């Protein structure tokens, strides 16, 4: 080969490499090409690729020609249509590989998911839904009766030490004020502590009550009200408040794990949030209508489905203690399909609340006092041999009209065709029909029933036996947790905010961000923020980040301790206030995957081998887990105050001050930002707002919603409704169609 061809080849190769690696357009093309190659896959014969020999040079030649053509074509295209998208629009929403084994119609499943997410009939009180805590930019903007006193506090050895004293406001049902923030107040020197409060600003949910049964066709469950030792005003129960701030569900589909402590697993088992960690979680499949079998299922990229199964059974969110998914389904189900329930067997009344309290370990009050005494019962509670699996939700729903207490806008982007407006609810669809439209018949169509006796033994029968010692469920009822989880996940996967000024700037519109916001972007990328909020998703807890970095890695700072990818202790509060990722899941195993690897449990509980670290993981070295929480994505952060897992910062300015001083309890480098730099960072963060979210335009439109908004009175006096509970104040969120509306006000505005 002559010198000129060699020089030409070097120039071409160098130019091509520079283009692909150093330009955003090139990186996007390279990523797309690699993705296509991965999807195409190599073809093997006898363990060897077929094309390594005679066709190798031909392949390289074709690849080079294709690359040159792509670059040339892209240059022409760029002149006509602009640069290819390199924003969040270019990131595919993760989805299970085997979704088609369960869902027969994705559009119908999204319709079911949106209906279930917003339907207030799902709650035990017939007044609360998933949306009750996620109606404002996917989060919660309520400010009355929104304080938890710090019930997740532990001692230094990890034993429970719940704080039941309200520091913010002095008692429940307090109206939060702007001057209450931040909860950790410093003097003007940013060093002297003026006051320090370990309370949590979060979301109100359910009253304290024991589940008794469902009346099919009634939105309200049969419950027994119990006095609440913490959430009461003058002896009258008020709604319980969760022990962690409510994160947004918008863009949560990109997270590898969900819940702030990572409890909701990437693998969905169809039964509860714990994925492969619960080895006995099973659903039922009909090989034919007369032949049922218990099967274990596994769907990856489904942490939203795992997460969806927590709140409907949580005694601080939507449920009375002891309810299960199948009973919720019967609430919406056919009357007398199952024998009436004047009460449950005594062991159900005992183990039902236990299962609920354990599954929602970050939300339940009674679990804090009983964690040691109940540990031996956990295996039976969660397993197929236990007294209860999450089954009750299904038995609530059959004859209830979907969204039967809420108006659906006739221009709703998903439900508009089924709207009865101005009458509430959907027309022509029952929950049974919505499930059948969405899911394959082997998961709901059977002539047999699943019978569960008082000891938790399960069998398949042809009819109800009318024994007080057994309960029978249809296949649709029994598998309702499967339908609920996947449908809600598919709906939430449509809630993607990817049309922000920041995204348009990344796509090449240099005027999309102001000069001040562009300076803030440089600070964000240069001052270390990008370490936790990396990638186009702006969180290192994303599926793509975990795929790139592994599920555990070594911290790039300090002692380079092992940590779960995407989880950090940034010094918001002492780890003893809330151990977060440092806690355990119901079967007693660490939530921290790094600790699972140290204990040799990683493959057994997660189904894959742990990543190899450099240097190798030492079983005795310290792991970053205590007080660590999942890094959130930052789009729409302007709309989702209060901030951090404790809700202890009320404004973005306070958040930036926090980072500037290096956190309140260590964990961060001190940035010492100037006043101008702080303003630039805040301006950049406001450039992450998608206006469709602000104005609730599709896909962020929704049905009418009534949310409990504290109680009439104050923190010293409330009105008893006659049941021992305080009368509710209800806030109406009007129905909005695809073209949006005026939106809802931000927190404390």
LODOTOR-652244 format. One record per residue (C-alpha): residue number from 0; x, y, z. Coordinates in steps of 0.02 Angstrom, whole numbers, padded with zeros to 5 digits. Each point is the difference from the previous one (the first is absolute). Layout:
<nodes>
<NUM,<X,Y,Z>>
...
</nodes>
This chain:
<nodes>
<0,<00000,00000,00000>>
<1,<00069,00170,-00048>>
<2,<00027,00147,00115>>
<3,<-00147,00100,-00067>>
<4,<-00129,-00138,00033>>
<5,<00074,-00024,00174>>
<6,<-00011,00186,00038>>
<7,<-00177,00003,-00068>>
<8,<-00048,-00148,00108>>
<9,<00077,00080,00155>>
<10,<-00088,00165,-00034>>
<11,<-00165,-00089,-00030>>
<12,<00017,-00108,00156>>
<13,<00052,00146,00109>>
<14,<-00138,00110,-00066>>
<15,<-00128,-00136,00020>>
<16,<00055,-00038,00178>>
<17,<00000,00184,00046>>
<18,<-00173,00021,-00073>>
<19,<-00072,-00153,00088>>
<20,<00080,00029,00169>>
<21,<00015,00187,00022>>
<22,<-00160,00068,-00075>>
<23,<-00173,-00023,00071>>
<24,<-00067,-00041,-00173>>
<25,<00135,-00129,-00026>>
<26,<-00026,-00080,00170>>
<27,<-00184,-00016,-00037>>
<28,<00037,-00085,-00166>>
<29,<00126,-00116,00080>>
<30,<-00122,-00047,00138>>
<31,<-00135,-00033,-00129>>
<32,<00116,-00109,-00104>>
<33,<00057,-00101,00151>>
<34,<-00181,-00023,00052>>
<35,<-00046,-00064,-00171>>
<36,<00148,-00121,00002>>
<37,<-00052,-00064,00172>>
<38,<-00178,-00024,-00057>>
<39,<00056,-00091,-00158>>
<40,<00118,-00112,00097>>
<41,<00138,-00115,-00064>>
<42,<-00044,-00162,-00084>>
<43,<00097,-00148,00066>>
<44,<00042,-00170,-00071>>
<45,<00086,-00132,00108>>
<46,<00039,00135,00126>>
<47,<00091,00112,-00126>>
<48,<-00062,00154,-00094>>
<49,<-00030,-00043,-00183>>
<50,<00074,00158,-00073>>
<51,<00171,00011,00081>>
<52,<00098,-00068,-00147>>
<53,<-00045,00021,-00182>>
<54,<-00128,00136,00027>>
<55,<00094,00102,00129>>
<56,<00076,00124,-00122>>
<57,<-00164,00014,-00094>>
<58,<-00091,00040,00162>>
<59,<00126,00135,00048>>
<60,<-00014,00076,-00174>>
<61,<-00190,00003,00008>>
<62,<00005,00073,00176>>
<63,<00117,00138,-00055>>
<64,<-00109,00041,-00149>>
<65,<-00154,00003,00111>>
<66,<00086,00115,00125>>
<67,<00055,00120,-00137>>
<68,<-00175,-00003,-00073>>
<69,<-00078,00030,00170>>
<70,<00115,00148,00033>>
<71,<-00030,00073,-00172>>
<72,<-00186,-00028,00010>>
<73,<-00007,00072,00174>>
<74,<00093,00156,-00058>>
<75,<-00129,00026,-00136>>
<76,<-00143,-00041,00119>>
<77,<00067,00120,00130>>
<78,<-00012,00141,-00125>>
<79,<-00183,-00041,-00029>>
<80,<-00068,-00066,00165>>
<81,<00130,00049,00132>>
<82,<00107,-00109,00111>>
<83,<-00063,-00172,00052>>
<84,<-00070,-00002,00178>>
<85,<00126,-00032,00137>>
<86,<-00118,00046,00141>>
<87,<-00107,-00112,00110>>
<88,<-00106,-00029,-00155>>
<89,<00139,-00113,-00064>>
<90,<-00011,-00114,00153>>
<91,<-00122,-00145,-00014>>
<92,<-00111,-00033,00150>>
<93,<00055,-00167,00075>>
<94,<-00124,-00141,-00023>>
<95,<-00007,-00185,00049>>
<96,<00070,-00121,-00129>>
<97,<-00145,-00119,00025>>
<98,<-00143,00124,00016>>
<99,<-00090,-00086,-00144>>
<100,<-00018,-00158,00104>>
<101,<-00125,00094,00108>>
<102,<-00068,00153,-00091>>
<103,<-00100,-00028,-00159>>
<104,<-00045,00183,-00031>>
<105,<00117,00134,00065>>
<106,<-00119,00143,-00036>>
<107,<-00135,-00087,00101>>
<108,<00124,-00032,00140>>
<109,<00044,00185,00007>>
<110,<-00186,00040,00011>>
<111,<-00019,-00121,00146>>
<112,<00156,00070,00083>>
<113,<-00056,00181,-00011>>
<114,<-00172,-00048,00068>>
<115,<00072,-00094,00149>>
<116,<00129,00136,00036>>
<117,<-00130,00138,00015>>
<118,<-00150,-00097,00069>>
<119,<-00033,00052,00181>>
<120,<-00108,-00156,00024>>
<121,<00161,-00102,00012>>
<122,<00033,00066,00176>>
<123,<-00077,-00086,00151>>
<124,<-00093,00161,00037>>
<125,<-00064,00017,-00178>>
<126,<00085,00170,-00004>>
<127,<00185,-00029,-00035>>
<128,<00098,-00058,-00151>>
<129,<00178,-00007,-00064>>
<130,<-00031,00172,-00073>>
<131,<-00044,00071,00171>>
<132,<00186,00021,00033>>
<133,<00054,00025,-00181>>
<134,<-00121,00127,-00077>>
<135,<00117,00150,-00012>>
<136,<00144,-00024,-00124>>
<137,<-00006,-00182,00053>>
<138,<00028,00050,00182>>
<139,<-00099,00083,00141>>
<140,<-00025,00186,00034>>
<141,<-00112,-00013,00155>>
<142,<00059,00091,00156>>
<143,<-00123,-00037,00140>>
<144,<00016,-00159,00105>>
<145,<00157,-00044,-00097>>
<146,<00126,-00025,00143>>
<147,<00069,-00166,00064>>
<148,<00095,00017,00165>>
<149,<00145,-00115,-00049>>
<150,<-00065,-00177,00022>>
<151,<00146,-00080,-00093>>
<152,<00127,00054,00129>>
<153,<00113,-00139,00063>>
<154,<00134,-00020,00132>>
<155,<00184,-00011,-00048>>
<156,<-00013,-00190,-00002>>
<157,<-00147,00007,-00121>>
<158,<-00137,-00043,00125>>
<159,<-00161,00101,-00018>>
<160,<-00012,00163,00095>>
<161,<-00148,00091,-00079>>
<162,<-00022,00183,00040>>
<163,<-00184,00037,00032>>
<164,<00020,00183,00050>>
<165,<-00050,00129,-00131>>
<166,<00129,00139,-00007>>
<167,<-00070,00090,-00152>>
<168,<-00168,00069,00057>>
<169,<-00003,-00096,00163>>
<170,<-00140,-00121,-00050>>
<171,<-00087,-00080,-00150>>
<172,<-00116,00098,-00116>>
<173,<00122,00145,-00002>>
<174,<-00002,00123,-00145>>
<175,<00180,00010,-00062>>
<176,<00069,00175,-00029>>
<177,<00145,00061,-00108>>
<178,<00096,00056,00154>>
<179,<00003,-00180,00064>>
<180,<00134,-00039,-00131>>
<181,<00135,-00055,00000>>
<182,<-00024,-00124,00142>>
<183,<00186,00016,00039>>
<184,<00024,00188,00022>>
<185,<00169,00086,00001>>
<186,<00052,00176,00044>>
<187,<00064,00119,-00134>>
<188,<00175,-00070,00022>>
<189,<-00066,-00167,-00068>>
<190,<00082,-00089,00147>>
<191,<-00095,00040,00159>>
<192,<-00153,-00111,00022>>
<193,<-00154,00102,00046>>
<194,<-00120,-00148,00007>>
<195,<-00002,-00181,-00053>>
<196,<-00157,-00105,-00026>>
<197,<-00008,-00179,-00057>>
<198,<-00182,00006,-00057>>
<199,<-00046,-00049,-00178>>
<200,<-00110,00097,-00119>>
<201,<-00094,-00132,-00098>>
<202,<-00176,-00056,-00051>>
<203,<-00155,-00043,00100>>
<204,<-00085,-00163,-00039>>
<205,<-00112,-00119,00098>>
<206,<-00077,00003,00173>>
<207,<00054,-00133,00124>>
<208,<-00120,-00147,-00021>>
<209,<-00007,-00190,-00011>>
<210,<-00067,-00079,-00159>>
<211,<-00153,-00111,00028>>
<212,<-00067,-00034,-00174>>
<213,<-00070,00070,-00161>>
<214,<-00176,00026,-00058>>
<215,<00007,-00033,-00187>>
<216,<-00062,00155,-00088>>
<217,<00035,00117,00147>>
<218,<00145,00123,-00011>>
<219,<00027,-00010,00188>>
<220,<00076,-00154,00081>>
<221,<-00066,-00073,00161>>
<222,<00126,00060,00130>>
<223,<00021,00017,00187>>
<224,<00067,00170,00053>>
<225,<00141,-00009,00127>>
<226,<00064,00146,00105>>
<227,<00160,00069,-00075>>
<228,<00132,00034,00133>>
<229,<00097,00120,-00113>>
<230,<-00116,00078,-00128>>
<231,<-00140,00070,00107>>
<232,<-00060,00170,00057>>
<233,<-00083,-00004,00171>>
<234,<-00030,-00187,-00017>>
<235,<-00081,00011,-00172>>
<236,<00095,-00090,-00137>>
<237,<00068,00102,-00144>>
<238,<00071,-00072,-00160>>
<239,<00171,-00079,00017>>
<240,<00146,00082,-00088>>
<241,<00134,-00102,-00086>>
<242,<00176,-00002,00069>>
<243,<00088,00054,-00162>>
<244,<-00032,00140,-00122>>
<245,<-00099,-00047,-00155>>
<246,<00105,-00012,-00159>>
<247,<-00074,00038,-00170>>
<248,<-00059,-00142,-00112>>
<249,<00041,00102,-00156>>
<250,<00154,-00075,-00084>>
<251,<00007,-00133,00137>>
<252,<-00009,-00129,-00140>>
<253,<00186,00028,-00029>>
<254,<00048,-00055,00176>>
<255,<00081,-00171,00022>>
<256,<-00078,-00015,00174>>
<257,<-00139,00103,00077>>
<258,<-00049,00066,00171>>
<259,<00129,00114,00079>>
<260,<00083,-00148,00086>>
<261,<00001,-00108,-00157>>
<262,<-00121,-00126,00072>>
<263,<-00101,-00018,-00162>>
<264,<00103,-00122,-00101>>
<265,<00042,00007,-00185>>
<266,<-00071,-00177,-00014>>
<267,<-00189,-00009,00022>>
<268,<-00066,-00160,00077>>
<269,<-00185,00040,-00024>>
<270,<-00037,-00004,00187>>
<271,<00097,00131,00100>>
<272,<00142,00127,-00016>>
<273,<00141,-00122,00041>>
<274,<00034,-00089,-00164>>
<275,<00114,-00152,00012>>
<276,<00033,00040,00183>>
<277,<-00164,-00090,00039>>
<278,<00034,-00177,-00066>>
<279,<-00179,-00057,00029>>
<280,<-00097,00139,-00088>>
<281,<-00114,-00084,-00126>>
<282,<-00148,00040,-00110>>
<283,<-00121,-00123,-00080>>
<284,<-00007,-00044,-00185>>
<285,<-00137,-00091,-00094>>
<286,<00075,-00124,-00121>>
<287,<-00181,-00018,-00052>>
<288,<-00159,00059,00088>>
<289,<-00009,-00162,00099>>
<290,<00184,-00018,00045>>
<291,<00089,00122,00115>>
<292,<00177,00004,00065>>
<293,<00106,00110,00112>>
<294,<00142,00081,-00095>>
<295,<00142,00117,00042>>
<296,<00020,00145,-00118>>
<297,<00140,00123,-00031>>
<298,<-00012,00161,-00100>>
<299,<00155,00110,-00011>>
<300,<00001,00191,-00014>>
<301,<-00157,-00001,00107>>
<302,<00042,00091,00161>>
<303,<-00153,00110,-00029>>
<304,<-00111,-00155,00003>>
<305,<00088,-00055,00160>>
<306,<-00025,00173,00074>>
<307,<-00184,00006,-00048>>
<308,<-00040,-00146,00115>>
<309,<00057,00089,00159>>
<310,<-00120,00148,00028>>
<311,<-00167,-00090,-00027>>
<312,<00038,-00113,00150>>
<313,<00091,00128,00107>>
<314,<-00087,00048,00162>>
<315,<00070,00176,-00013>>
<316,<-00045,00026,-00184>>
<317,<-00157,-00081,-00071>>
<318,<-00050,-00147,00107>>
<319,<-00065,-00062,00166>>
<320,<00119,-00126,00081>>
<321,<-00017,-00174,-00073>>
<322,<-00077,00027,-00171>>
<323,<00064,-00097,-00152>>
<324,<-00010,00028,-00187>>
<325,<-00127,-00134,-00038>>
<326,<-00123,00076,00123>>
<327,<00019,00170,-00084>>
<328,<-00042,-00085,-00163>>
<329,<-00155,-00076,00076>>
<330,<-00051,00174,00058>>
<331,<-00013,00039,-00185>>
<332,<-00061,-00177,-00034>>
<333,<-00161,-00098,-00015>>
<334,<-00113,00001,00152>>
<335,<-00002,-00168,00090>>
<336,<00132,-00074,-00114>>
<337,<00080,-00041,00165>>
<338,<-00089,-00031,00164>>
<339,<-00033,00151,00110>>
<340,<00129,00054,00127>>
<341,<-00075,00058,00163>>
<342,<00176,-00023,00067>>
<343,<00162,-00089,-00036>>
<344,<00076,-00148,00093>>
<345,<00100,00056,00151>>
<346,<00166,-00046,-00077>>
<347,<-00042,00106,-00153>>
<348,<-00034,00148,00113>>
<349,<00170,-00027,00079>>
<350,<00107,-00041,-00151>>
<351,<-00086,00118,-00122>>
<352,<00059,00156,00093>>
<353,<00168,-00083,00020>>
<354,<00022,-00025,-00187>>
<355,<-00056,00178,-00033>>
<356,<00118,00073,00129>>
<357,<00148,-00099,-00063>>
<358,<-00029,00031,-00185>>
<359,<-00007,00186,00031>>
<360,<00148,00002,00119>>
<361,<00027,00183,-00038>>
<362,<-00178,00050,00038>>
<363,<-00072,-00105,00141>>
<364,<-00005,00049,00183>>
<365,<-00031,-00165,00088>>
<366,<00148,-00084,-00087>>
<367,<00119,00116,00091>>
<368,<-00047,-00072,00169>>
<369,<-00015,-00181,-00053>>
<370,<00144,-00030,-00121>>
<371,<00093,-00119,00115>>
<372,<-00149,-00105,00054>>
<373,<-00069,-00029,-00175>>
<374,<00157,-00043,-00095>>
<375,<-00031,-00187,00014>>
<376,<-00170,00015,-00086>>
<377,<00061,00091,-00155>>
<378,<00031,-00151,-00111>>
<379,<-00176,-00066,00023>>
<380,<-00079,00171,-00021>>
<381,<00081,00031,-00169>>
<382,<00002,-00177,-00067>>
<383,<-00130,-00103,-00086>>
<384,<-00021,-00099,00161>>
<385,<-00044,00154,00101>>
<386,<-00172,00049,00058>>
<387,<-00012,00148,-00119>>
<388,<00068,00052,-00167>>
<389,<-00049,00172,-00067>>
<390,<-00171,-00052,-00063>>
<391,<-00137,00108,00072>>
<392,<00006,00153,-00114>>
<393,<-00078,-00097,-00143>>
<394,<-00156,-00050,00096>>
<395,<-00049,00181,00023>>
<396,<-00019,00056,-00179>>
<397,<-00118,-00102,-00112>>
<398,<-00165,00090,00013>>
<399,<00076,00170,00036>>
<400,<00002,00112,-00152>>
<401,<00181,00044,-00043>>
<402,<00032,00178,00063>>
<403,<-00180,-00003,00058>>
<404,<00021,00150,00117>>
<405,<00102,00109,-00119>>
<406,<-00037,00091,-00162>>
<407,<00108,-00047,-00149>>
<408,<00032,00139,-00125>>
<409,<-00073,-00043,-00172>>
<410,<00166,00050,-00078>>
<411,<00105,-00105,00118>>
<412,<00146,-00065,-00103>>
<413,<-00026,-00180,00059>>
<414,<-00175,-00013,00072>>
<415,<-00096,00131,-00099>>
<416,<-00091,-00123,-00111>>
<417,<-00071,-00085,00155>>
<418,<-00047,00160,00094>>
<419,<-00176,00021,00069>>
<420,<00026,00187,00028>>
<421,<-00085,00092,00080>>
<422,<-00043,-00159,00095>>
<423,<00143,-00085,00094>>
<424,<00088,-00158,-00054>>
<425,<00029,-00099,-00159>>
<426,<-00138,-00063,-00112>>
<427,<-00012,-00174,-00075>>
<428,<00149,-00068,00098>>
<429,<00014,-00096,00163>>
<430,<00165,-00039,00083>>
<431,<-00021,-00181,-00052>>
<432,<-00017,00054,-00181>>
<433,<00149,00117,00013>>
<434,<00107,-00143,00065>>
<435,<-00062,-00118,-00134>>
<436,<00034,00129,-00136>>
<437,<00179,00025,00059>>
<438,<00066,-00170,00055>>
<439,<00014,-00171,-00078>>
<440,<-00139,-00120,00053>>
<441,<00114,-00128,00083>>
<442,<00018,00124,00143>>
<443,<-00186,00031,00030>>
<444,<-00108,-00130,-00088>>
<445,<-00039,-00155,00103>>
<446,<-00148,-00106,00052>>
<447,<00086,-00040,00164>>
<448,<00025,00100,00160>>
<449,<00153,00016,00110>>
<450,<-00044,-00051,00178>>
<451,<00101,00060,00150>>
<452,<-00031,-00078,00170>>
<453,<00032,00075,00171>>
<454,<00177,-00072,00003>>
<455,<00041,00074,-00170>>
<456,<-00007,-00164,-00096>>
<457,<-00055,00025,-00180>>
<458,<-00093,-00113,-00117>>
<459,<-00104,00009,-00158>>
<460,<-00187,-00032,00016>>
<461,<-00152,00007,-00111>>
<462,<-00117,00093,00117>>
<463,<-00013,00095,00163>>
<464,<-00013,-00119,00149>>
<465,<-00088,00124,00118>>
<466,<00121,-00042,00140>>
<467,<00051,00139,00119>>
<468,<00176,-00074,-00002>>
<469,<00033,00030,-00184>>
<470,<-00004,00142,-00125>>
<471,<-00020,-00024,-00187>>
<472,<00063,00115,-00137>>
<473,<-00026,00005,-00187>>
<474,<00158,-00004,-00105>>
<475,<-00024,00184,-00043>>
<476,<-00015,00043,00184>>
<477,<00148,-00104,00052>>
<478,<00115,00074,-00133>>
<479,<-00059,00179,00026>>
<480,<00169,00053,00067>>
<481,<00077,-00053,-00166>>
<482,<-00126,00104,-00098>>
<483,<00012,00148,00116>>
<484,<00190,00008,-00002>>
<485,<00026,-00019,-00187>>
<486,<-00144,00114,-00049>>
<487,<00056,00141,00115>>
<488,<00178,-00021,-00061>>
<489,<-00052,00014,-00182>>
<490,<-00102,00156,00039>>
<491,<00141,00082,00100>>
<492,<00120,-00042,-00142>>
<493,<-00097,00125,-00106>>
<494,<00035,00139,00126>>
<495,<00164,00055,-00078>>
<496,<00051,00182,00012>>
<497,<00127,00022,-00140>>
<498,<-00046,00166,-00078>>
<499,<00086,00121,00117>>
<500,<00107,00151,-00049>>
<501,<00149,-00107,00050>>
<502,<-00051,-00137,-00122>>
<503,<-00026,00124,-00140>>
<504,<00170,00075,00038>>
<505,<00080,-00172,-00014>>
<506,<-00086,-00023,-00167>>
<507,<00088,00153,-00069>>
<508,<-00113,00146,00044>>
<509,<00130,00110,00084>>
<510,<-00130,00130,00048>>
<511,<-00106,-00125,00097>>
<512,<00099,00039,00158>>
<513,<00037,00178,00052>>
<514,<00179,00058,00023>>
<515,<-00023,-00015,00188>>
<516,<-00068,-00177,-00017>>
<517,<00146,-00048,-00112>>
<518,<00120,00060,00134>>
<519,<-00099,-00102,00125>>
<520,<00016,-00152,-00114>>
<521,<00189,00019,00000>>
<522,<00000,00011,00190>>
<523,<-00113,-00152,00011>>
<524,<00118,-00101,-00108>>
<525,<00159,00068,00076>>
<526,<-00036,00007,00187>>
<527,<-00039,-00183,00023>>
<528,<-00191,-00001,-00016>>
<529,<00018,-00110,-00152>>
<530,<00076,-00137,00109>>
<531,<-00170,-00043,00074>>
<532,<-00109,00070,-00139>>
<533,<00087,-00074,-00151>>
<534,<-00059,-00045,-00174>>
<535,<-00145,00069,-00098>>
<536,<-00116,-00063,00138>>
<537,<00094,00111,00124>>
<538,<00013,-00142,00126>>
<539,<00133,-00132,00021>>
<540,<-00137,-00115,00066>>
<541,<-00066,-00028,-00176>>
<542,<-00008,-00164,-00094>>
<543,<00130,00062,-00124>>
<544,<00119,00056,00139>>
<545,<-00011,-00169,00085>>
<546,<00030,-00086,-00167>>
<547,<00155,00105,-00026>>
<548,<00072,00002,00176>>
<549,<-00066,-00160,00076>>
<550,<-00121,-00019,00145>>
<551,<00138,00036,00125>>
<552,<00158,00103,-00022>>
<553,<00134,00086,00101>>
<554,<-00028,00179,00050>>
<555,<00114,00116,-00099>>
<556,<00035,00100,00159>>
<557,<00082,-00025,00168>>
<558,<00034,-00181,00048>>
<559,<-00084,-00059,-00161>>
<560,<-00118,-00109,00098>>
<561,<-00122,-00114,-00093>>
<562,<-00174,00072,-00028>>
<563,<-00159,-00041,-00092>>
<564,<00000,00093,-00165>>
<565,<-00112,00153,00011>>
<566,<-00017,00004,00191>>
<567,<00090,00130,00105>>
<568,<00011,00068,00176>>
<569,<00017,00187,-00028>>
<570,<-00016,00055,00181>>
<571,<-00182,00054,00003>>
<572,<-00026,-00078,00172>>
<573,<00098,-00117,00115>>
<574,<-00017,-00180,-00058>>
<575,<-00086,-00044,00163>>
<576,<-00148,00111,-00047>>
<577,<-00039,-00117,-00144>>
<578,<00119,-00140,-00055>>
<579,<-00074,-00001,-00176>>
<580,<00098,-00120,-00109>>
<581,<00087,-00058,00159>>
<582,<-00158,-00086,00059>>
<583,<-00063,-00176,-00033>>
<584,<-00142,-00068,-00104>>
<585,<-00136,-00112,00076>>
<586,<00097,-00162,-00009>>
<587,<00142,00079,00099>>
<588,<00123,00027,-00143>>
<589,<00087,00167,-00031>>
<590,<-00080,00117,-00125>>
<591,<00177,00047,-00048>>
<592,<00059,-00109,-00144>>
<593,<00181,00035,00047>>
<594,<-00034,-00079,00169>>
<595,<-00085,-00147,-00085>>
<596,<00159,-00026,-00100>>
<597,<00104,00006,00160>>
<598,<-00112,-00132,00078>>
<599,<00006,-00113,-00153>>
<600,<-00187,00018,-00031>>
<601,<00004,00104,-00159>>
<602,<-00033,-00138,-00129>>
<603,<-00124,-00092,00109>>
<604,<-00109,00152,00032>>
<605,<00026,00100,-00159>>
<606,<00024,-00137,-00130>>
<607,<00165,00062,-00073>>
<608,<00181,00002,00053>>
<609,<00064,00158,00086>>
<610,<00112,00113,-00103>>
<611,<00187,-00015,00025>>
<612,<00073,00149,00091>>
<613,<00177,00067,-00005>>
<614,<00071,-00031,00126>>
<615,<-00108,-00153,00038>>
<616,<-00138,00016,00128>>
<617,<00057,-00038,00177>>
<618,<-00128,-00081,00115>>
<619,<00053,00108,00146>>
<620,<00017,00172,-00083>>
<621,<-00124,00139,00032>>
<622,<-00142,00019,-00125>>
<623,<-00089,00164,-00041>>
<624,<-00179,-00043,00044>>
<625,<-00055,00072,00167>>
<626,<-00095,00160,-00032>>
<627,<00015,-00021,-00189>>
<628,<-00145,00033,-00118>>
<629,<-00034,-00011,-00186>>
<630,<00055,00151,-00102>>
<631,<-00156,00072,-00083>>
<632,<-00012,00062,-00178>>
<633,<-00011,00190,-00003>>
<634,<-00123,00043,-00137>>
<635,<-00144,00104,00071>>
<636,<00096,00022,00163>>
<637,<-00067,00178,00005>>
<638,<-00173,-00074,00028>>
<639,<00034,-00137,00128>>
<640,<00041,00089,00164>>
<641,<00032,-00040,00140>>
<642,<00167,-00083,-00034>>
<643,<00107,-00148,00056>>
<644,<-00061,-00160,00079>>
<645,<-00053,00094,00157>>
<646,<-00082,00145,-00092>>
<647,<00106,00115,00106>>
<648,<00040,00132,-00130>>
<649,<-00141,00110,-00064>>
<650,<00078,00088,-00151>>
<651,<00131,-00029,-00134>>
<652,<00101,00143,00075>>
<653,<00009,-00095,00164>>
<654,<00052,-00157,-00093>>
<655,<00143,00091,-00087>>
<656,<00055,00077,00166>>
<657,<00004,-00177,00071>>
<658,<00115,-00061,-00137>>
<659,<00108,00155,00009>>
<660,<00042,-00033,00183>>
<661,<00033,-00185,-00029>>
<662,<-00159,-00066,00080>>
<663,<-00057,00011,00180>>
<664,<00073,-00162,00066>>
<665,<00150,-00032,-00112>>
<666,<00006,-00101,-00158>>
<667,<00032,00136,-00128>>
<668,<00144,00111,-00053>>
<669,<-00017,00183,00049>>
<670,<-00031,00101,-00158>>
<671,<-00003,00177,00073>>
<672,<-00107,00065,-00141>>
<673,<-00012,00187,-00023>>
<674,<-00173,00082,00004>>
<675,<00008,00019,-00189>>
<676,<00045,-00184,-00024>>
<677,<-00145,-00051,00112>>
<678,<-00120,00102,-00106>>
<679,<00071,-00079,-00158>>
<680,<-00025,-00176,00068>>
<681,<-00179,00036,00053>>
<682,<-00035,00075,-00171>>
<683,<00068,-00157,-00084>>
<684,<-00107,-00113,00109>>
<685,<-00153,00100,-00053>>
<686,<00052,-00035,-00179>>
<687,<-00041,-00183,00033>>
<688,<-00188,00032,00005>>
<689,<-00111,-00076,-00134>>
<690,<-00143,00122,-00031>>
<691,<-00116,-00145,-00042>>
<692,<00015,-00052,00182>>
<693,<-00036,00177,00062>>
<694,<-00160,00011,-00102>>
<695,<-00046,-00186,00015>>
<696,<-00001,-00029,-00187>>
<697,<00003,-00178,-00068>>
<698,<00069,-00118,00057>>
<699,<-00015,00090,00167>>
<700,<-00188,00030,-00009>>
<701,<-00111,-00091,00123>>
<702,<-00174,-00034,00071>>
<703,<-00079,00102,00139>>
<704,<00075,-00035,00171>>
<705,<-00050,00038,00179>>
<706,<00147,-00002,00120>>
<707,<-00007,00006,00191>>
<708,<00080,00165,00046>>
<709,<00015,-00005,00189>>
<710,<-00148,00019,00114>>
<711,<-00112,00148,00048>>
<712,<00076,00080,00153>>
<713,<00183,00004,00046>>
<714,<00132,-00095,00099>>
<715,<-00096,00021,00163>>
<716,<-00180,-00032,-00053>>
<717,<-00087,-00103,-00135>>
<718,<-00178,-00062,-00027>>
<719,<-00037,-00185,00032>>
<720,<-00103,-00076,-00142>>
<721,<-00081,-00123,00120>>
<722,<00117,-00145,-00035>>
<723,<00151,00061,00097>>
<724,<00075,00081,-00155>>
<725,<00011,00185,-00038>>
<726,<-00111,00074,-00135>>
<727,<00094,00023,-00163>>
<728,<00029,00159,-00097>>
<729,<-00004,-00048,-00184>>
<730,<00091,00091,-00139>>
<731,<-00072,-00021,-00175>>
<732,<00122,-00019,-00144>>
<733,<-00109,00026,-00156>>
<734,<00005,-00120,-00147>>
<735,<00117,00056,-00138>>
<736,<00004,-00056,-00182>>
<737,<00143,-00022,-00122>>
<738,<00014,00186,-00035>>
<739,<00034,00041,00182>>
<740,<-00064,00127,00122>>
<741,<00060,00125,00128>>
<742,<00098,-00127,00103>>
<743,<00014,-00006,00189>>
<744,<00098,00119,00110>>
<745,<00173,-00043,00061>>
<746,<00036,-00045,00180>>
<747,<-00045,00144,00119>>
<748,<-00045,00115,-00146>>
</nodes>
